[in-house]
């Protein structure tokens, strides 16, 4: 006898039981529905791309985390995000697309990083982006918090906050302090909620900044209050820097448009702590958190970038977008018992034929399905009690048993599995009852 192979999943790969998978799919459908409702068009790209396409921006940690392999002479890799494939897609189909190009993409991505609780090597991303040809108006930046507001409301959350900032505002402020290279400063400032202001100050000074510069950056970052109070505090700084003023005006415009979209001010705020560590963001940046569950961290983030596809084309393709890491979000919400799978069936009814009446049962199923009732038939042998247990295990709300008497009279006993109530009805009456 051959030795059996142990049935197990690889570390870092999420696999769900059916009730959890139903809940996961419902979350995905809610996100998809909201993306489409706001006019974002669906695309899909291959999970495998040429390695040179994925690595065009450069190696570093990205190359270390990629699943890379050869088939014949072709060097290829599994995609590690949906942004690089979007850049390739936009350039390849440029002449067939209408700009601004508003797209959404929900798909799996792969990163060979250390597997740990809530961090996966294969996971779903849900991305939306608007890409311009040459330029893209700042009004587009305001639409993304609107989409996220409606999406999270429909997911069942009331207390969440979309935090907005502008990288030009930050860069201009750092320049006014005599700091020309702001990328590393931004990476450090982005950690202030995690490591605290004193550690941020220490890291800034380790970077080479003097104490006054570090103090002023921390002080600036921690400006708080209502949108009007933050804008007044920024004006009172009297900073004469062109990039700062551009960023400040963009932020004011975006917040004004968001207000016009009727997004409540409690759900969308200016937060100067939001920097987003990724260096390709150049303007507006967003992060979303659940107010009552701070340990969950950011559940959605993104921002504006000046040039999506400079590694593939000379055309300038600026854009703005954001991403929901659905697998991580689902896992964390489920672990924290913020969401829990409900006993739920995907069908309304199961038909249980008595011995010798499978044909009649199948005909009955067909009638119910043609009338819009989602129905399945139980075809296995066994005692009636076992068959009812099966219906109960799948949380199917109604059962019809069919045998000789039912075939003759064309009247069927409809059993409510929750209450145990039974009624003898015609097919038409059962359809009416279930609808």
N, C-alpha and C positions, 0 to 999 in steps of 0.2 A: 504494500500500500504506500502510495506517495505521501510525503510529508506535507501537511497543510500549511499554507501561508497565513500568517497572522493578519486578520482583517483590521486595518487601522489607517487613519488619515495621517498625512504628513503634518508636522507641527506648523502652526501659522496659517492653516486653511480652515475656514469656517464651514461647518456642515450642520444643518438644522433638522429637527424632527418636523413632520408635516404641519402641526398646529403653529409652531414658530415660523415655519416657512410661509404659511398663509399670511401671518401678521407682517412679515418682512415684505412680501409681495404687495400687500395693501399699502405699506409705506412707500414703496417704489412707485406704485400706481398713482398715489396722491401727488408725489413729486413730479412725475411725468405729466399728469393732468394739469398741474399749475404751470409748468414750463410751456406746455402747448397753449394753454388759455391766454398766456401773455405773448403769443406769437413767435415762439422759438421753434425752429424747424428741426426734426430729428435727423441725425446722421449716425452711421456706425462705421467703424474702421476695423481692419484686421487686428487681432490680438498680437500677431507677429509682424514686425516691420524689419526692414534692413537695418543692421546695426549702425551703419554710417548715417542713416537718417536720424536715429534716436540719439546718436552721440555727436551730432553736428555742433551742438553748443559747447561741447567739451566734456571731459571725463570726470575725474574726481569721484565723489561718493556715488554719483549716478552710475558710473561704469561698474563700481564695486557691487552695487545692489542689483544690477541687471541679470536676468536669466538669458545667457547668450550661448548660442550653439551654431554648428555648421551642418548643412545638408548639401552634400555635393560640394560645389564651389561657393555656395551662398552663405554669407555670414549674416545671421539674423538673431533677433532678440525679442522677448516678450515686452510689450509696451509697459512702461513704468508709470505713466500718467496719460491723460487724455488731451493735454495741451500740445505736446509735440506732434502727435498724429493729426491734430486739428491744423497745425501750421502746414504740415505736408499736404493734407487734404485741400486746404484753401488754395495753395499754390498750384497743385495739380489740376484742380477743377476751376481755376480762377475765371476762365472765360464763360463758364456755365453758371456761375453764381451771381446773385443780385446783391449789391452792397447798399447799405450796411447788411452784412450777412449775420443773421440771428440764428444760432444753432444751439441745440442741446444734444448731449450724448450721455447715455447711461450705460456703463459697461465695466467689465472687470479689468483691473490692472495688476501688475505683478512686481514685487520688490523683494529681493533676497536679503532682507534685513533680519536682525535677531528677533525671533518669535517671542512674544510676551503677551500677557493678558490684554486683550483689546487692541493689539497691534497685529496685523495680519500680513502674510506674504502674498495672498491673493484677496482682493477686496473690490467692492463696487464703488465707483465714483459716479456722481451725478453732476455734470457740468453744464453751465450755460455761458455763452459768450456772444458778444456783438462785435463784429470786426468791420472796420472801415477801410475804404480804398483811398489812401492818402491822408485822410483825416476822419475824425468822428466827434460829433458834438458832445459837450459836457452833459447835456440832458440825458444821454444814454446811461451815465453813471448813476442817475437817480432811480432808474428802473429796477436795478438789481435788488436793493433793499425792499422794494415793493413786492417783487416776486417772492422773496424770502418771507416777508411778513405774511402774505396770504398762504404760502406753503405751510409754515409752522402753525398758523391758526388752524388750518384744515387737519394737520397732524394731531391736533388736540391740545396745543400749548397756548397758554394765555400770557404767562410771565416769561418773556424772553426779550433780549436786548440786542439790537443790531448796532454795533459800534463803528463809527466812521471817522476817518482821518484822511490826510492828504500828504503824500510823500514829498511833494514840492514844497509844501509849507515847512516840513521838517528840514529838508535839505537847505532851504533858504535861511532858516534860523541857524543851522549849524555853520553855514557860510558866514553869517553875520558875527559869529564867534571866532572866525578865522580858521574853521575846519573845512578843508577842501574835499577830502575823501570821506563821505558820510556813510558808505555801505556798512562798514564794521560797527560804526556808532548805532546805525539802525538795528543791526542784529542784536546788539546789547540792550538797547532801549526796549526792544520787543519782548524782552524777558522780565520786565520790571514787576509784573504781577506774580511771576513765579519765584523770583529770587529776592525781591525787595529793593528799595531805593539805595540802601547802603552798599549792597553787593553790586548794583548797577554802577554806582559812583566809583567803587574800587576797580571794576573792570574797565571803565572809561579811562581812569588814570593809568592803569596798566597798559592801555592802548597808546599812551603818550600825551593825553590831555592834562592840562594843569587843573588844580583844584577848583579854581574859579569857573573854568569852562564846564567841568563835571557838575558842579553845584547848579549852574544856570540851566544845564540840560535837564537835570532831575527836577528842578523847580518848574521849568517850562512843561515838562511831560506830565506833571501832577496838577496842572490847572484843571479845576473842576467846576461844575455848576450847570445851569441850564444852557441851552445853545446860545441864547442872547448874552448870558454872563460870560461864557467862554470867548465869544467873539469880541465882547467889550474888553476883556483882559488882553486879548491878542492885539487889538488896536492900541491899547494903552502902552504896549511895548515900544511903539514907534520905530519899528524895524524898517530900515530903508534898504531893502534887498529885493531885486526884481523877481527872483524865483519864489521868495516868500510871499510876495504880494499876489503873484499868479496863483499859487496854491491856496492862499487865503480866499481869493475871489472865487476859485473853483469850488471850494468847500462851502462857501455861502450859497452859491448857485445850486449845488446839489441838495443841500438841506432845504432850500426854498422849494425846489421841485418836489421833493419827497413830501413836504407839507401839502402841496397842491394835489398830490395823489391820495390824500386823506389817510396817511399812515400816522397813527397816534404817536405823539412825542415821547411817551413812556417806552415805546418799543424801538425807537430809533434816535440815537444820541451821538453827539460829537465826543470823541474820546482821544485825547492827544497821546495816550499810551500805545495806541494801535500803530504799529510800524510795519508788520509783516516782514519777516526776515529774508524772504526771497528777493534777489537783487533785480529781477526784471520788472517789478512794480515801479511805476514812475509818478502816479497821480493819486487818485482816490483809492483808499484801501478799506476793506470791511472785515469785521469778525462778528460772529453771532454766538451768544451764550444763553443758557437756560438759567434764569435768575435764581431759582430754588435749588439748583444742582450745580454749584460752581466746580465741583470735582470732575464733572464730565468734560470741562474745558470747552474749547471752541468747537461748535457743531457745524459751522459753515464759514468759509472765508474766501477772499478774492481781492480783486482790484483792477486798476487800469495799467496797461503796458503800452509803450510807444511803438514797438515793432515786434509783431508776432513771429515773422518768418524771414528775418534778415539772413539766416543761414541757408535759405533755399532760393531767394529771389532778391532782385534790386528794388522791387516794388515795396513801398512803405505800407504796412498793414497794421495800424494801431488798433487797439481793442480794449474791451473791459469784460471781465467775467468773474464767476465765482464757482465754488465747488462744495458739494456736500459729500463727505466720506460716509456713505450709507452703511457699509458693513460695521465700521467702528461705532457710528452713532447708534445703530440697532443694538450692538453688543452691550454698549455702556448703559443704554436706557433699560435694557432687559436685565442686566446684572444689578442695577440699582433699583429694580422693580418699579421703575417709572412707567414702563409698559409691561403688560403681561398677556400672554396668549389666552384668548377666550376659547371655550369649547364651541367650535363652529364647524358647520358642514358646508361644503361647496355645492351640495345638491339639496333639493327640497324633499325628495321622496325616494324610498327604495321599495321595489316590488319584490315580494318573496313568493315564488311559485311553489306549490305543493308538488310532490313527486309525480312526474309525468306531465307537468303543465308548464315546462320551460317555454315551449313555443308560444303558448297563450300569454305568458308573462312578458315575453319579448314584444309581442304585438301590443300589449297594454302600455309598455314603456314607450313604444314608438308613438302611440296616441298622446300620451302625456307630453313627451318632448315636442311634438308638433304643435301642441297647445301652449308652449312656452314654459312648461314645468320641468326643471332640471331633475332628471330621474335616472336611477341605475337599477339593475336587476341582480338579485343574488342567485347564482346558478349552482352553488356547491351543495353536495348532499349533507344531511345531518338532521338532528332534531330541531323542531321549531324554536325551542328556547335558545339554542346556539345561534340561530339565524337572527333572532331579536337582539341577542347580545352583540352581534356584529354591527347591527344598525346603531345600537346604543354607543358602542366604542367609537364609531365614526361621527357621533353627534347628529345623525340624520333625524330631522324633526318628525317626519311622518313615515308610516309603513302601511302598505297595502298587501294583504295575503290573497293569492288567487289559487283556486282549486276548482273542482267539478261544479259546485253550486254557483260560484261566481261567474263561471263561463256560461252557465245556463241562464241565469237571471240578469247578467250584465250589471249587477249591483255589487259593490265592493266595500269591505269594512276598512275605513280609514282610521288608523290608530295614531293618536297624538302621543309621542314617546315621552314627552315631559310630564303630561298630566295623567296619561293612561286612558283618557276618554276615547270612546270609539263611536263612529257613526257609519250607518250603511248608506252608501251614496252611489250615484251614477258617475261615469267618467266626467261628464260635464259639471256635475255638482262638486266633485273633488277639485277640478280645475278652478272653479269659482272660489271655493274655500281657500285654496292655497294662494291664489292670486290676491 
